[in-house]
Amino acid sequence: MTQPMQSPWMAVLVAASMLVGAGVAKAAEAPMRLVSVTGSGEVKAQPDMAFVTLGVESRRPTLAEARAEVNLTVERVLALTRELKIDPKQVDSTRLQVQPDYRWDEKASKQVLQGYVVSRQIEVEVRDLDRLGTLLEKSVSAGVNQLGEARLDSSRRKDLEREALTKAVDDARLNADALARAAGARLGPVQSLSAAGTMPVPMYSQRGMTMAAAAPMADAAEQSYQPSEMKFTSSVSAQFELLVP
């Protein structure tokens, strides 16, 4: 009986399979060499905008009295923002709270309603920092009795964060290259990269902005507000391949 002739293509496939198997075995014997590093980047910038919370609270025997007092103050503050040419879209005065005000009657051993507390918050986005001091001080004169610190920010936040991130990646690569050269190797391509960013938010230096000083401050000259410098920082963790001669 004659044996079937073996196809030449079959021989090629068998040879290729053997070569691939040998390559896999060799790769398993020599795992990739890696160097793990971290990098950091920082960008400094002057803030060009701020967010301010102005609060009004009234405690009166009747709800109508408390609401009327709060509404009057809010109208004054809104008029002030228009005077300072702050875009109405950057002013939010919708936060309103109403709650009864009770006191404990020892003789009757029960709570007694003595009035109502109405409070309202006005969130203002200030795009011109030269107007911030005037807004804060004149708001107190208008009747604002809860004044939060201004939170500074930058209209270029995204660009500054990306710039800090780029610097962090460059720093990581330099660190990895230094380690590779110290070990007598060369730096290969990046194999993994992860990032995290933080940005401490500086506050305004507010001189005498306590509510206790509100009355004398209303008649005083405008205070000086010196914005501190903002720092955008980023950090990365990276792994690079080590190429050994």
VOKOL-889946 format. One record per residue (C-alpha): residue number from 1; x, z, y. Coordinates in Angstrom, 1 decimal. Last residue first. Layout:
BEGIN
<atom seq="NUM" c1="X" c3="Z" c2="Y"/>
...
// end
This chain:
BEGIN
<atom seq="245" c1="22.8" c3="26.6" c2="45.8"/>
<atom seq="244" c1="19.8" c3="29.1" c2="45.9"/>
<atom seq="243" c1="16.7" c3="28.0" c2="47.7"/>
<atom seq="242" c1="14.6" c3="31.0" c2="48.6"/>
<atom seq="241" c1="10.9" c3="30.2" c2="49.1"/>
<atom seq="240" c1="9.2" c3="31.9" c2="52.0"/>
<atom seq="239" c1="6.6" c3="34.7" c2="52.1"/>
<atom seq="238" c1="4.9" c3="35.8" c2="55.2"/>
<atom seq="237" c1="3.2" c3="38.8" c2="56.9"/>
<atom seq="236" c1="2.1" c3="38.4" c2="60.4"/>
<atom seq="235" c1="1.7" c3="40.5" c2="63.6"/>
<atom seq="234" c1="0.0" c3="39.8" c2="66.9"/>
<atom seq="233" c1="0.1" c3="41.4" c2="70.3"/>
<atom seq="232" c1="-1.7" c3="40.6" c2="73.5"/>
<atom seq="231" c1="-0.5" c3="42.9" c2="76.3"/>
<atom seq="230" c1="-2.5" c3="43.4" c2="79.5"/>
<atom seq="229" c1="-0.9" c3="44.5" c2="82.7"/>
<atom seq="228" c1="-2.5" c3="47.3" c2="84.7"/>
<atom seq="227" c1="-5.1" c3="46.6" c2="87.4"/>
<atom seq="226" c1="-4.5" c3="48.4" c2="90.7"/>
<atom seq="225" c1="-7.7" c3="49.5" c2="92.3"/>
<atom seq="224" c1="-7.3" c3="51.0" c2="95.8"/>
<atom seq="223" c1="-10.2" c3="52.9" c2="97.2"/>
<atom seq="222" c1="-12.6" c3="51.6" c2="99.8"/>
<atom seq="221" c1="-12.7" c3="53.6" c2="103.0"/>
<atom seq="220" c1="-14.7" c3="56.8" c2="102.9"/>
<atom seq="219" c1="-18.4" c3="57.4" c2="103.6"/>
<atom seq="218" c1="-19.5" c3="56.9" c2="100.0"/>
<atom seq="217" c1="-16.5" c3="58.8" c2="98.8"/>
<atom seq="216" c1="-17.7" c3="62.0" c2="100.4"/>
<atom seq="215" c1="-20.9" c3="61.8" c2="98.5"/>
<atom seq="214" c1="-19.6" c3="60.6" c2="95.2"/>
<atom seq="213" c1="-16.9" c3="63.2" c2="94.7"/>
<atom seq="212" c1="-18.7" c3="65.1" c2="92.1"/>
<atom seq="211" c1="-19.6" c3="61.9" c2="90.4"/>
<atom seq="210" c1="-16.0" c3="61.3" c2="89.6"/>
<atom seq="209" c1="-14.3" c3="58.1" c2="91.0"/>
<atom seq="208" c1="-11.6" c3="60.0" c2="92.9"/>
<atom seq="207" c1="-8.9" c3="57.4" c2="92.2"/>
<atom seq="206" c1="-9.7" c3="54.9" c2="89.6"/>
<atom seq="205" c1="-6.7" c3="53.4" c2="87.9"/>
<atom seq="204" c1="-8.4" c3="50.6" c2="86.0"/>
<atom seq="203" c1="-8.3" c3="50.4" c2="82.3"/>
<atom seq="202" c1="-6.0" c3="48.7" c2="79.9"/>
<atom seq="201" c1="-7.3" c3="47.1" c2="76.7"/>
<atom seq="200" c1="-4.9" c3="47.3" c2="73.7"/>
<atom seq="199" c1="-5.0" c3="44.0" c2="71.9"/>
<atom seq="198" c1="-4.6" c3="43.8" c2="68.2"/>
<atom seq="197" c1="-3.9" c3="40.9" c2="65.9"/>
<atom seq="196" c1="-3.6" c3="40.5" c2="62.1"/>
<atom seq="195" c1="-2.0" c3="37.6" c2="60.2"/>
<atom seq="194" c1="-1.4" c3="36.3" c2="56.7"/>
<atom seq="193" c1="1.0" c3="33.7" c2="55.4"/>
<atom seq="192" c1="2.0" c3="32.5" c2="51.9"/>
<atom seq="191" c1="4.4" c3="30.0" c2="50.4"/>
<atom seq="190" c1="6.4" c3="29.0" c2="53.5"/>
<atom seq="189" c1="8.9" c3="26.2" c2="52.8"/>
<atom seq="188" c1="12.6" c3="27.0" c2="51.8"/>
<atom seq="187" c1="15.2" c3="29.1" c2="53.4"/>
<atom seq="186" c1="18.7" c3="28.6" c2="52.2"/>
<atom seq="185" c1="20.7" c3="31.1" c2="50.1"/>
<atom seq="184" c1="23.9" c3="33.1" c2="50.4"/>
<atom seq="183" c1="22.0" c3="36.4" c2="50.5"/>
<atom seq="182" c1="22.8" c3="37.0" c2="54.2"/>
<atom seq="181" c1="21.7" c3="33.4" c2="54.9"/>
<atom seq="180" c1="18.3" c3="34.1" c2="53.2"/>
<atom seq="179" c1="17.8" c3="37.4" c2="55.0"/>
<atom seq="178" c1="18.5" c3="35.8" c2="58.4"/>
<atom seq="177" c1="16.2" c3="32.9" c2="57.6"/>
<atom seq="176" c1="13.4" c3="35.3" c2="56.7"/>
<atom seq="175" c1="13.7" c3="37.2" c2="59.9"/>
<atom seq="174" c1="13.8" c3="33.9" c2="62.0"/>
<atom seq="173" c1="10.7" c3="32.7" c2="60.1"/>
<atom seq="172" c1="8.8" c3="36.0" c2="60.8"/>
<atom seq="171" c1="9.7" c3="35.8" c2="64.5"/>
<atom seq="170" c1="8.4" c3="32.2" c2="64.7"/>
<atom seq="169" c1="5.1" c3="33.3" c2="63.0"/>
<atom seq="168" c1="4.8" c3="36.2" c2="65.5"/>
<atom seq="167" c1="5.4" c3="34.0" c2="68.5"/>
<atom seq="166" c1="2.7" c3="31.6" c2="67.3"/>
<atom seq="165" c1="0.3" c3="34.6" c2="67.0"/>
<atom seq="164" c1="1.1" c3="35.8" c2="70.5"/>
<atom seq="163" c1="0.3" c3="32.3" c2="71.8"/>
<atom seq="162" c1="-2.9" c3="32.2" c2="69.8"/>
<atom seq="161" c1="-4.0" c3="35.5" c2="71.3"/>
<atom seq="160" c1="-3.1" c3="34.2" c2="74.8"/>
<atom seq="159" c1="-5.2" c3="31.0" c2="74.3"/>
<atom seq="158" c1="-8.2" c3="33.0" c2="73.0"/>
<atom seq="157" c1="-8.0" c3="35.5" c2="75.9"/>
<atom seq="156" c1="-7.7" c3="33.0" c2="78.7"/>
<atom seq="155" c1="-10.7" c3="34.5" c2="80.7"/>
<atom seq="154" c1="-8.8" c3="37.7" c2="80.6"/>
<atom seq="153" c1="-10.1" c3="41.2" c2="80.2"/>
<atom seq="152" c1="-10.4" c3="44.6" c2="81.9"/>
<atom seq="151" c1="-12.9" c3="47.2" c2="80.9"/>
<atom seq="150" c1="-14.1" c3="49.1" c2="84.1"/>
<atom seq="149" c1="-14.6" c3="52.8" c2="83.6"/>
<atom seq="148" c1="-18.2" c3="54.0" c2="83.3"/>
<atom seq="147" c1="-20.3" c3="55.2" c2="86.2"/>
<atom seq="146" c1="-23.4" c3="57.3" c2="85.7"/>
<atom seq="145" c1="-25.0" c3="58.5" c2="89.0"/>
<atom seq="144" c1="-25.8" c3="55.1" c2="90.6"/>
<atom seq="143" c1="-27.7" c3="55.8" c2="93.8"/>
<atom seq="142" c1="-26.8" c3="53.0" c2="96.2"/>
<atom seq="141" c1="-23.8" c3="54.9" c2="97.5"/>
<atom seq="140" c1="-22.5" c3="55.1" c2="94.0"/>
<atom seq="139" c1="-23.0" c3="51.3" c2="93.6"/>
<atom seq="138" c1="-21.1" c3="50.8" c2="96.9"/>
<atom seq="137" c1="-18.0" c3="52.3" c2="95.4"/>
<atom seq="136" c1="-18.1" c3="50.4" c2="92.1"/>
<atom seq="135" c1="-19.0" c3="47.0" c2="93.6"/>
<atom seq="134" c1="-16.5" c3="47.3" c2="96.4"/>
<atom seq="133" c1="-13.7" c3="48.1" c2="94.0"/>
<atom seq="132" c1="-14.6" c3="45.2" c2="91.7"/>
<atom seq="131" c1="-14.8" c3="42.6" c2="94.4"/>
<atom seq="130" c1="-11.1" c3="41.6" c2="94.4"/>
<atom seq="129" c1="-11.4" c3="41.4" c2="90.6"/>
<atom seq="128" c1="-13.3" c3="38.2" c2="90.9"/>
<atom seq="127" c1="-15.0" c3="37.4" c2="87.6"/>
<atom seq="126" c1="-17.0" c3="40.6" c2="87.4"/>
<atom seq="125" c1="-19.3" c3="40.9" c2="84.5"/>
<atom seq="124" c1="-22.0" c3="43.5" c2="85.2"/>
<atom seq="123" c1="-23.9" c3="45.6" c2="82.8"/>
<atom seq="122" c1="-26.7" c3="47.6" c2="84.4"/>
<atom seq="121" c1="-27.9" c3="50.7" c2="82.5"/>
<atom seq="120" c1="-31.3" c3="52.4" c2="82.9"/>
<atom seq="119" c1="-32.4" c3="56.0" c2="82.5"/>
<atom seq="118" c1="-35.8" c3="57.7" c2="82.7"/>
<atom seq="117" c1="-36.2" c3="61.3" c2="81.9"/>
<atom seq="116" c1="-39.7" c3="62.8" c2="81.9"/>
<atom seq="115" c1="-41.2" c3="66.1" c2="82.9"/>
<atom seq="114" c1="-41.7" c3="69.8" c2="82.1"/>
<atom seq="113" c1="-43.3" c3="69.5" c2="78.6"/>
<atom seq="112" c1="-43.4" c3="72.9" c2="77.0"/>
<atom seq="111" c1="-41.7" c3="73.6" c2="73.6"/>
<atom seq="110" c1="-43.0" c3="76.6" c2="71.7"/>
<atom seq="109" c1="-42.5" c3="80.2" c2="71.2"/>
<atom seq="108" c1="-45.2" c3="81.2" c2="73.7"/>
<atom seq="107" c1="-43.1" c3="83.9" c2="75.3"/>
<atom seq="106" c1="-39.8" c3="82.1" c2="74.8"/>
<atom seq="105" c1="-41.0" c3="78.8" c2="76.2"/>
<atom seq="104" c1="-38.4" c3="76.1" c2="75.3"/>
<atom seq="103" c1="-38.0" c3="73.3" c2="77.7"/>
<atom seq="102" c1="-39.0" c3="69.7" c2="77.2"/>
<atom seq="101" c1="-38.1" c3="66.4" c2="79.0"/>
<atom seq="100" c1="-40.0" c3="63.4" c2="77.6"/>
<atom seq="99" c1="-38.0" c3="60.2" c2="77.0"/>
<atom seq="98" c1="-37.7" c3="56.8" c2="78.6"/>
<atom seq="97" c1="-34.7" c3="54.4" c2="78.1"/>
<atom seq="96" c1="-34.1" c3="51.1" c2="79.7"/>
<atom seq="95" c1="-31.3" c3="48.5" c2="79.0"/>
<atom seq="94" c1="-32.5" c3="45.3" c2="80.6"/>
<atom seq="93" c1="-30.2" c3="45.2" c2="83.7"/>
<atom seq="92" c1="-27.8" c3="42.5" c2="82.7"/>
<atom seq="91" c1="-25.7" c3="40.8" c2="85.4"/>
<atom seq="90" c1="-23.4" c3="37.9" c2="84.7"/>
<atom seq="89" c1="-26.2" c3="35.3" c2="84.7"/>
<atom seq="88" c1="-27.1" c3="36.6" c2="88.2"/>
<atom seq="87" c1="-23.8" c3="35.2" c2="89.4"/>
<atom seq="86" c1="-21.9" c3="37.7" c2="91.5"/>
<atom seq="85" c1="-22.0" c3="36.7" c2="95.2"/>
<atom seq="84" c1="-21.0" c3="40.1" c2="96.5"/>
<atom seq="83" c1="-24.3" c3="40.3" c2="98.4"/>
<atom seq="82" c1="-26.1" c3="39.3" c2="95.2"/>
<atom seq="81" c1="-24.4" c3="42.1" c2="93.3"/>
<atom seq="80" c1="-25.4" c3="44.5" c2="96.0"/>
<atom seq="79" c1="-29.1" c3="43.4" c2="95.9"/>
<atom seq="78" c1="-29.0" c3="44.1" c2="92.2"/>
<atom seq="77" c1="-27.6" c3="47.5" c2="92.9"/>
<atom seq="76" c1="-30.4" c3="48.3" c2="95.4"/>
<atom seq="75" c1="-33.0" c3="47.0" c2="93.0"/>
<atom seq="74" c1="-31.6" c3="49.3" c2="90.3"/>
<atom seq="73" c1="-31.8" c3="52.3" c2="92.6"/>
<atom seq="72" c1="-35.4" c3="51.6" c2="93.4"/>
<atom seq="71" c1="-36.3" c3="51.1" c2="89.8"/>
<atom seq="70" c1="-34.7" c3="54.4" c2="88.9"/>
<atom seq="69" c1="-36.7" c3="56.4" c2="91.5"/>
<atom seq="68" c1="-39.9" c3="54.6" c2="90.6"/>
<atom seq="67" c1="-39.5" c3="55.3" c2="86.9"/>
<atom seq="66" c1="-38.8" c3="59.0" c2="87.5"/>
<atom seq="65" c1="-41.8" c3="59.4" c2="89.8"/>
<atom seq="64" c1="-44.2" c3="57.5" c2="87.5"/>
<atom seq="63" c1="-43.1" c3="59.5" c2="84.4"/>
<atom seq="62" c1="-44.0" c3="62.7" c2="86.1"/>
<atom seq="61" c1="-42.1" c3="66.0" c2="86.7"/>
<atom seq="60" c1="-38.8" c3="64.1" c2="87.4"/>
<atom seq="59" c1="-35.4" c3="63.5" c2="85.8"/>
<atom seq="58" c1="-33.8" c3="60.3" c2="87.0"/>
<atom seq="57" c1="-30.8" c3="58.4" c2="85.4"/>
<atom seq="56" c1="-29.0" c3="55.4" c2="86.7"/>
<atom seq="55" c1="-26.0" c3="53.9" c2="84.9"/>
<atom seq="54" c1="-23.5" c3="51.2" c2="86.0"/>
<atom seq="53" c1="-21.5" c3="49.6" c2="83.2"/>
<atom seq="52" c1="-18.6" c3="47.4" c2="84.3"/>
<atom seq="51" c1="-16.9" c3="44.4" c2="82.5"/>
<atom seq="50" c1="-13.8" c3="43.0" c2="84.2"/>
<atom seq="49" c1="-12.1" c3="39.7" c2="84.9"/>
<atom seq="48" c1="-8.7" c3="38.2" c2="85.9"/>
<atom seq="47" c1="-6.4" c3="40.5" c2="83.8"/>
<atom seq="46" c1="-2.6" c3="39.9" c2="84.3"/>
<atom seq="45" c1="-0.8" c3="38.6" c2="81.3"/>
<atom seq="44" c1="1.7" c3="39.7" c2="78.7"/>
<atom seq="43" c1="2.3" c3="38.0" c2="75.4"/>
<atom seq="42" c1="3.6" c3="39.7" c2="72.3"/>
<atom seq="41" c1="4.7" c3="38.5" c2="68.8"/>
<atom seq="40" c1="5.5" c3="40.2" c2="65.6"/>
<atom seq="39" c1="7.0" c3="39.1" c2="62.2"/>
<atom seq="38" c1="6.9" c3="40.4" c2="58.7"/>
<atom seq="37" c1="9.0" c3="39.4" c2="55.7"/>
<atom seq="36" c1="8.9" c3="38.6" c2="52.0"/>
<atom seq="35" c1="11.6" c3="36.4" c2="50.4"/>
<atom seq="34" c1="10.7" c3="34.4" c2="47.3"/>
<atom seq="33" c1="12.5" c3="33.0" c2="44.3"/>
<atom seq="32" c1="10.3" c3="30.8" c2="42.1"/>
<atom seq="31" c1="10.4" c3="31.6" c2="38.4"/>
<atom seq="30" c1="13.2" c3="30.1" c2="36.2"/>
<atom seq="29" c1="12.3" c3="30.4" c2="32.5"/>
<atom seq="28" c1="8.7" c3="29.4" c2="33.0"/>
<atom seq="27" c1="9.8" c3="26.4" c2="35.0"/>
<atom seq="26" c1="12.1" c3="25.4" c2="32.1"/>
<atom seq="25" c1="9.3" c3="25.7" c2="29.6"/>
<atom seq="24" c1="7.0" c3="23.6" c2="31.8"/>
<atom seq="23" c1="9.7" c3="20.9" c2="32.1"/>
<atom seq="22" c1="10.3" c3="20.9" c2="28.3"/>
<atom seq="21" c1="6.6" c3="20.4" c2="27.7"/>
<atom seq="20" c1="6.5" c3="17.6" c2="30.2"/>
<atom seq="19" c1="9.4" c3="15.9" c2="28.5"/>
<atom seq="18" c1="7.8" c3="16.2" c2="25.1"/>
<atom seq="17" c1="4.5" c3="14.8" c2="26.3"/>
<atom seq="16" c1="6.3" c3="11.9" c2="27.8"/>
<atom seq="15" c1="8.0" c3="11.1" c2="24.5"/>
<atom seq="14" c1="4.7" c3="11.3" c2="22.6"/>
<atom seq="13" c1="3.0" c3="9.0" c2="25.1"/>
<atom seq="12" c1="5.8" c3="6.4" c2="24.9"/>
<atom seq="11" c1="5.7" c3="6.4" c2="21.1"/>
<atom seq="10" c1="1.9" c3="5.9" c2="21.2"/>
<atom seq="9" c1="2.4" c3="3.0" c2="23.5"/>
<atom seq="8" c1="4.7" c3="1.3" c2="21.0"/>
<atom seq="7" c1="1.8" c3="1.3" c2="18.5"/>
<atom seq="6" c1="2.7" c3="2.4" c2="14.9"/>
<atom seq="5" c1="2.2" c3="-0.3" c2="12.3"/>
<atom seq="4" c1="-0.3" c3="0.8" c2="9.6"/>
<atom seq="3" c1="1.4" c3="1.7" c2="6.2"/>
<atom seq="2" c1="1.3" c3="-1.0" c2="3.4"/>
<atom seq="1" c1="0.0" c3="0.0" c2="0.0"/>
// end
